[in-house]
Amino acid sequence: MDSTPLRRTPLDAAALAAGGRMVPFAGWQMAIQFAGLVQEHNAVRQHCGVFDISHMGVLTLRGQGTKDALQRLVPTDLFRIGPGEACYTVLLNEAGGILDDLIVYDRGRVAGPEGERDEVVLVINAACAEADTAWITSQLEPEGINITDRKGDGVLLALQGPEAPARLEALVGTSLAGLPRFGHRELAIDGAPVFVGRTGYTGEDGFELLLGREAGVALWQRLLAEGVTPCGLGARDTLRLEAAMHLYGNEMDAATTPLEAGLGWLVHLEMPADFIGRAALERQTAEGVARKLVGLKLQGRAIARHGYPVLLDGEPVGEVTSGTWSPTLGEAVALAYVPAAAAKPGTALAVEIRGRAEPAEVVKRPFYRRG
């Protein structure tokens, strides 16, 4: 057993005080739920919820030609975004496998002690943070790019749900109507600076907010006092799964390419720039993929879980990567890898659950889309 002490976010005591049920996650002690998973899930779908996501990594990349340097590590054309914009992408190995998924925020030219430099902010997964940082540093530092931890001991919050814009506008004292999806700004709450990105992992409108430690704790407490629902990792997972958003280690890993994972829209082979894994993805594009990630809806109330076999005509052909009972839809949904020939919507499959073959059907993703 791993005896390494769990790390705690600056909101650990506040989460416990709010009734958080704490569990180990990616080396951190995190709240799995507060009042209850379904209540928290529905609060985000219908009103507004706040998540402590301070376990995630936040890096600043700074130097001359930062985006050019970073472009070698990702398959997405970073020059499709400009200052104040962001994009979702993946880090790849030479075989085209996914090392992690991340969000890239283009900060443009930013003044600093050494003068103006190109600055990019990356938000990376907690479980991959150390490996990502070491990989990015090894690749970019020789090119003169400085990589630093932007979060430090600060707080990263996700304010999500249809009421999130109005809640945040009241806090920052300005309209956010001009801040589009994946846009970002530097604003202030009660005089404290806050980095605001219109991003999230729930399928709803919302924001991710990076603040200093004291300001972050104060904001969490203020939001709860004003009636915003505290939410844990359980609701975060059901929300992202309804929206068919990928979880690293489930839907993607170092042995899975973006083309297999249904993330081909992130791969811009038409751009002239080279990137790690390009040759492998070019070969796979030409030859086709043997397996694909699909969405499944199950009949009845049986829930497919990670690792359950997927059956075609009674024979195992694939495996569930994530599954849950959807509180919004009132039915069981799952993501799974199946042979490309069985990936067409409408295909009848089954999932083996406790020795029974439970009928399932391939459906279009996402399961839920915000109206």
C-alpha positions in Angstrom: 0.0 0.0 0.0 1.1 3.5 -0.8 2.1 5.2 2.5 2.6 8.6 0.9 0.5 11.2 2.8 -2.4 12.6 0.8 -2.0 16.2 -0.3 -4.8 18.6 0.8 -6.1 21.6 -1.1 -6.5 25.0 0.6 -10.2 24.2 0.8 -9.8 20.9 2.7 -11.0 22.3 6.0 -13.8 24.3 4.4 -15.0 21.2 2.5 -15.1 19.1 5.7 -17.0 21.9 7.4 -19.5 21.9 4.5 -20.1 18.2 5.0 -17.8 16.9 2.4 -17.2 13.1 2.4 -13.5 12.9 1.7 -11.7 10.2 -0.4 -8.2 9.7 -1.9 -8.0 10.9 -5.5 -4.8 11.2 -7.6 -2.7 11.6 -4.4 -5.1 14.2 -2.9 -7.8 14.2 -0.3 -10.9 15.4 -2.1 -14.7 15.5 -1.5 -16.6 12.8 -3.3 -19.9 14.4 -2.3 -21.6 16.8 0.1 -25.4 16.6 0.4 -25.6 13.9 -2.2 -24.5 13.1 -5.7 -27.9 13.4 -7.4 -28.7 16.7 -5.6 -25.4 18.2 -6.6 -25.7 16.9 -10.2 -29.2 18.4 -10.5 -28.1 21.7 -9.0 -25.5 22.1 -11.8 -27.9 21.2 -14.5 -30.7 23.5 -13.2 -29.0 26.2 -11.1 -25.4 26.5 -10.1 -22.7 24.5 -8.3 -19.1 25.0 -7.3 -16.3 22.4 -7.3 -12.9 22.6 -5.7 -10.5 21.5 -8.5 -7.4 22.9 -6.8 -5.8 19.4 -7.2 -5.3 20.1 -10.9 -2.0 21.5 -12.3 -1.6 25.0 -13.7 1.5 25.9 -15.6 2.8 29.2 -17.1 5.0 28.9 -20.3 6.8 32.0 -21.0 9.4 33.0 -23.7 10.0 34.1 -27.2 7.9 32.0 -29.6 6.2 30.0 -26.8 3.3 28.8 -29.1 5.7 27.7 -31.8 7.6 25.6 -29.2 4.5 24.1 -27.7 3.1 23.3 -31.1 5.6 20.5 -31.4 3.9 18.7 -28.5 0.2 18.8 -29.6 -1.7 17.9 -32.8 -4.0 20.9 -32.6 -3.2 24.1 -34.6 -2.5 26.5 -31.7 -2.5 29.4 -34.1 -6.2 29.1 -34.6 -6.5 30.8 -31.2 -5.2 34.3 -30.3 -4.8 36.3 -27.1 -7.8 35.9 -24.8 -8.7 32.6 -26.3 -8.2 28.9 -25.4 -8.4 25.5 -26.8 -8.7 21.9 -25.7 -6.0 19.5 -26.9 -3.8 16.5 -26.0 -0.1 15.7 -25.4 1.1 12.8 -27.6 3.9 10.3 -27.6 5.7 9.2 -30.8 3.1 6.4 -31.3 0.3 9.0 -31.3 -0.8 7.8 -27.8 -2.3 10.4 -25.5 -0.1 11.4 -22.5 -2.7 13.7 -21.1 -5.5 16.1 -22.2 -5.2 19.8 -21.3 -6.5 23.3 -22.0 -4.2 25.9 -23.6 -4.9 29.5 -22.8 -3.2 32.1 -25.1 -2.2 35.1 -23.0 -0.4 36.9 -25.8 2.5 39.2 -25.1 2.8 39.8 -21.3 5.2 42.2 -19.6 7.5 40.8 -16.9 10.9 41.4 -15.2 12.7 40.3 -18.4 10.5 42.4 -20.7 7.6 41.3 -22.9 7.4 37.6 -23.6 4.8 35.3 -25.2 2.8 33.6 -22.4 0.6 30.5 -22.4 -1.2 29.0 -19.5 -1.9 25.2 -19.3 -4.4 23.4 -17.1 -3.4 19.7 -16.7 -4.8 16.7 -14.9 -3.8 16.1 -11.3 -2.8 12.5 -11.9 -0.5 13.5 -14.7 0.7 16.8 -13.3 4.2 15.7 -12.3 4.8 13.7 -15.5 3.4 16.4 -17.7 5.5 19.1 -16.1 8.7 17.0 -16.5 7.9 16.2 -20.1 7.0 19.7 -21.1 10.1 21.1 -19.3 12.4 18.6 -21.0 11.0 19.5 -24.4 10.7 23.3 -24.1 13.3 24.5 -21.7 16.2 23.8 -24.2 14.4 26.2 -26.5 14.4 29.0 -23.9 10.9 28.6 -22.7 10.5 29.1 -18.9 8.0 26.8 -17.2 6.6 27.7 -13.8 3.8 26.6 -11.5 1.1 29.2 -11.8 -1.2 27.9 -9.1 1.3 27.5 -6.2 -0.7 27.1 -3.0 -3.7 28.9 -4.7 -7.3 27.8 -5.3 -8.9 26.6 -8.5 -12.7 26.6 -8.5 -15.2 25.5 -11.1 -18.4 27.5 -11.0 -20.8 25.7 -13.3 -24.5 25.8 -14.3 -27.0 28.1 -16.0 -26.9 30.6 -13.2 -23.1 30.8 -13.1 -22.8 33.8 -15.4 -25.1 35.9 -13.3 -23.4 34.8 -10.1 -19.9 35.7 -11.4 -21.1 39.0 -12.9 -22.3 40.0 -9.4 -18.9 39.1 -8.0 -16.7 40.9 -10.5 -19.0 43.8 -11.1 -19.0 43.6 -14.9 -20.9 41.9 -17.7 -19.4 38.7 -19.1 -21.6 38.7 -22.2 -18.5 39.4 -24.3 -16.6 36.5 -22.9 -17.2 33.5 -25.2 -16.8 29.8 -24.5 -13.1 29.2 -24.0 -12.5 32.9 -23.6 -10.5 34.1 -20.6 -9.8 37.4 -18.7 -8.0 38.7 -15.7 -10.6 40.2 -13.4 -10.9 41.0 -9.6 -13.2 39.9 -6.8 -13.2 42.1 -3.7 -9.9 43.6 -4.9 -8.2 40.2 -5.4 -7.0 39.2 -8.9 -8.7 36.2 -10.4 -7.9 34.4 -13.7 -11.3 33.6 -15.3 -11.7 31.0 -18.1 -15.2 30.2 -19.6 -14.4 26.5 -19.4 -15.6 23.5 -17.5 -16.2 19.7 -17.4 -19.9 19.5 -16.9 -21.6 20.2 -20.2 -23.1 23.4 -18.8 -22.1 27.0 -19.1 -19.6 28.0 -16.4 -16.2 29.2 -15.4 -12.9 28.1 -13.9 -11.4 30.6 -11.5 -7.8 30.7 -10.3 -7.2 32.8 -7.2 -4.7 33.1 -4.4 -5.1 31.0 -1.3 -6.9 33.4 1.0 -9.1 34.9 -1.7 -10.0 31.4 -2.9 -11.1 30.3 0.5 -13.1 33.5 1.0 -14.8 33.1 -2.4 -15.8 29.4 -1.6 -17.3 30.5 1.7 -19.1 33.4 0.1 -20.6 31.3 -2.7 -21.9 28.7 -0.2 -23.3 31.5 2.0 -25.2 32.9 -1.1 -26.8 29.5 -1.8 -24.4 28.0 -4.4 -24.3 24.2 -4.0 -20.9 22.7 -3.1 -20.3 19.7 -5.4 -17.9 16.8 -5.2 -16.1 14.4 -7.6 -19.1 12.1 -7.8 -21.3 14.7 -9.5 -18.4 15.9 -11.6 -18.1 12.4 -13.0 -21.8 11.9 -13.8 -22.0 15.4 -15.3 -19.0 14.9 -17.6 -20.2 11.4 -18.6 -23.6 12.7 -19.6 -21.8 15.2 -21.8 -19.5 12.4 -23.1 -16.4 14.2 -22.0 -13.3 12.0 -21.7 -11.5 11.0 -18.4 -7.8 10.4 -18.7 -7.1 6.8 -17.7 -10.6 5.7 -18.8 -11.4 6.9 -22.3 -7.7 7.7 -23.2 -4.2 6.7 -22.2 -0.8 6.4 -23.7 -1.9 3.4 -25.8 -4.9 5.2 -27.3 -4.8 7.7 -30.1 -7.1 10.7 -30.6 -8.5 9.1 -33.7 -9.6 6.0 -31.8 -10.9 8.1 -28.9 -13.3 10.2 -31.1 -11.0 13.2 -30.8 -10.1 13.4 -34.4 -11.3 17.0 -34.4 -8.2 17.9 -32.4 -5.8 16.5 -35.1 -5.0 19.1 -37.7 -2.9 17.3 -40.2 -3.5 20.0 -42.7 -1.2 22.4 -40.8 2.4 22.5 -42.0 3.9 22.2 -38.5 5.4 19.0 -37.4 4.5 17.5 -34.0 5.3 14.5 -31.9 3.2 11.6 -33.1 2.3 13.1 -36.4 3.7 10.2 -38.5 1.7 7.7 -36.5 -1.5 9.6 -36.9 -0.9 10.0 -40.6 -0.6 6.3 -41.0 -3.7 5.6 -38.9 -5.6 8.2 -40.9 -4.6 6.4 -44.1 -5.3 2.9 -42.8 -8.3 3.5 -40.6 -8.7 2.6 -36.9 -9.5 -0.9 -35.7 -11.6 0.3 -32.7 -13.7 3.3 -31.8 -15.1 4.9 -28.7 -18.9 4.8 -28.7 -21.8 5.8 -26.5 -24.1 3.1 -25.2 -27.6 3.3 -23.7 -28.6 0.2 -21.8 -32.1 -1.2 -21.4 -33.4 -1.6 -17.8 -31.6 -0.3 -14.7 -28.4 -2.3 -14.8 -25.3 0.0 -14.7 -22.2 -0.7 -16.9 -19.0 0.0 -15.1 -15.4 0.5 -16.1 -13.9 -2.7 -17.4 -17.1 -4.6 -18.1 -17.1 -6.6 -21.3 -19.1 -5.5 -24.3 -20.6 -8.3 -26.3 -21.6 -8.7 -30.0 -23.7 -11.8 -30.7 -22.7 -13.1 -27.3 -19.0 -12.7 -27.9 -16.7 -10.2 -26.1 -15.6 -7.5 -28.6 -14.8 -4.5 -26.4 -14.8 -3.0 -22.9 -16.7 -0.3 -21.1 -14.5 2.7 -20.1 -17.0 4.7 -18.0 -20.7 4.1 -17.1 -23.3 5.5 -14.8 -27.0 6.0 -14.2 -27.8 9.4 -15.7 -29.8 11.5 -13.3 -30.8 13.9 -16.1 -32.0 11.2 -18.6 -33.2 8.6 -16.1 -31.4 5.8 -17.9 -28.0 3.9 -17.8 -25.3 5.3 -20.2 -21.8 4.3 -20.9 -18.7 4.9 -23.1 -16.9 1.9 -24.5 -14.4 0.8 -27.1 -15.8 -1.5 -29.8 -14.6 -2.7 -33.2 -15.0 0.0 -35.9 -17.5 -2.2 -37.7 -19.8 -2.2 -34.6 -19.5 1.5 -33.9 -22.5 2.7 -36.0 -25.4 4.3 -34.1 -28.2 1.8 -33.8 -26.0 -1.2 -33.5 -27.3 -3.7 -31.0 -24.7 -4.8 -28.4 -24.8 -6.1 -24.8 -22.8 -5.5 -21.7 -21.9 -8.3 -19.3 -23.0 -7.3 -15.9 -22.8 -9.8 -13.0 -22.9 -12.7 -15.4 -25.9 -11.4 -17.4 -25.8 -10.0 -21.0 -27.7 -6.7 -20.6 -29.0 -5.3 -24.0 -27.4 -2.0 -25.1 -27.5 0.1 -28.2 -24.8 2.4 -29.8 -26.1 6.0 -29.8 -24.7 9.3 -30.8 -22.7 11.3 -28.3 -23.1 13.3 -26.2 -26.0 11.8 -24.2 -26.9 15.2 -22.9 -26.5 18.6 -24.7 -27.3 21.9 -23.1 -30.3 23.5 -24.7 
